[in-house]
Amino acid sequence: MSVTGEGHEAFMEAALEEAQQAAEVGEVPVGAVVVHRGQVIARAHNRREMDADPTAHAEIIVLREAAEALGSWRLEECTLYVTLEPCFMCAGAVVNSRVERLVFGALDPKAGAVGSLADVPGDSRLNHRPQVESGVLAEPCGRILKEFFAARRRS
C-alpha cells in the first residue's frame, strides 16, 4: 500500500498526540503509531520514567502492541510512524520486527541510528531493510522536544 504525503501527515499527527501525552506525564515527548493496511493498530509514547525501564521507548512499546494485535512478531504490511529518528535499539527492533516502512519526523543528531549517527535499517548486511521516509512534520515533531527540554532547564 502506498500512502500519500497527506496520509503520512495524518498518521504522524496521531504519533504527535502520543508525544504530547508523554510530555504531560513528564516523559520525553516521543510518540509512535503502527499502521496495518491503512488502520492504526497500536499507539504508544515513551514510558521510561513511568515504568523504570530503559527499553520503554515509544517504538519498542508500539511494536510489542502491534505484534500482539496481529498475533505475530512479523509486522509485515505495517508502517511505523514515530516523531523522532529511532536510536540504535529501536532501529534494530524495526529491522527485527520486519516492519515494511518506517516514517519519522525530526532528526536526532545525538542518538539517531537511521541516518544521523548510522543507518541501521539501510545496512545491506542485515536480512531486512524497511523503506524509510524522514522529515514528515519535522518542525512540530522537533518543536515539542525543544519546548519540553527548554521547560526542564527553566525549572
N, C-alpha and C positions, 0 to 999 in steps of 0.2 A: 504494500500500500504506500502510495506516495502522499505526503502531506504538504500542503502549500505553506507558504510563509505565514499566512493568516492562521492556519491550523496550528502551526508551531507556536505562534504567539498565544493562542487561546490556552494551549496546554502549559506553556511557560507561565502564564498568569496563574494557573492552578498551583504550580510549583512556588510562585511568589506568595500566594496565600499561605502555603505551608511555612515559608520562610518567615512571614510576619508572625505566625503563631509561635515559632521558635523564639523570635525576639521578645514577644510578650511574656515568655516564661524565663527569660534570661539566657537562652541558648544562642550560640552563634547562628544568625539567621540564614540558614541554608535549607531549601525545600526541594522536594523531588516528587515526581509522579511517574508511574509506569502506565503506558497506553498499549492496549492489545486490541487490534482490529478496530481502531477508532474510539475505543472506550477506556476511560480511566479505570484501572483495576486495583490500583494501590496508590496511597499518598502517605508521605512521611516528612518529618523535619528532624533536624539534629536533636539528639536526646542525651548527649554525653554527660552533661551535668545531672540531669534528672535521673538517669539510670546508673550513674557512676561507672560508665562503660566506655573505654577508649575507642571501641569499634562502633559505637552508636551514631554513626554518621547517617545523614538522611538517605544516602544512596544504599547503604547496607540494609537499613531497615526496610526501605521500599522494595528492594529486590527480594528480601525474605517474604514480605507480604504478597508480592506478585507471584512468587513461586507457590505459596500456599493457595492463592486464589486459583491458579491454573492446575495445581496438583502435580507440578513438575518443576525441577530445578532448571530445566532448559527453557529459557524465556524467548523462544523463537517467535517471530512476528510481533515482538514488543519493542517499543521505543521508550527509553528512559529520558525524561526531562529533568534537569537539575539546574538550579540557579547559579552554581559556581562550578568551575572546572574541577573535576574529581582529582583527589590525591592519589598517590600510588596504591594504597589499599583499595580504594573504591574503583579505580581504573582496572585493577586486577579482577575485582569482583564483576565488573561489567563484562570483561572478556570471558571469565569462567562461567557466567550465567548464560552466555550465548545470546545476549541482547542483540537485536538486529541493528538498532540505531541508537546512538547517544546524541542528545541535543543539550547543549549547555549555554548559559548566559554569559556571566563575567569570567574573565581570565583570572587565574590565581598565580601570579608570578613567584610567590614564595613556596607553594606546595603543589601546584598543578602538574599532573602527570599525563595530560592529554594535549601537549604542545608547549607548555611553558618550561618545565624542567626536563621533561622526557615526553615520549609519545608511546605509552604502553599499548593502547588499542591499535596503533599503527605498526607495531613491531612485527615484521614478516616472519620471525621465528616462532610466533605463537600460533596455535591451531585455530583461532577465531579472531577475526578483525571486524568489529562493528563499523558501520558507517558513522561518521562523526560530523556534526554541524555545530559550529560555535557562534557566539555573538548574538543569539536570539534574545531580544530585550536586554541586552548587555547593560545599558545605562541604568534601568531600575533595579536590575539584579545587583549591580555594583553599589548603587546608592544605598540600598538597605543595609549592606555590610558597613559602608563608610559611616552612616549615621549611627549604627549600633556601636561601633568602636569609638566614635567621637563622644557619644554619651558616656561610655565607660570611662574614658580618660577624664571627662569633666567631673565624675563623681568619686 
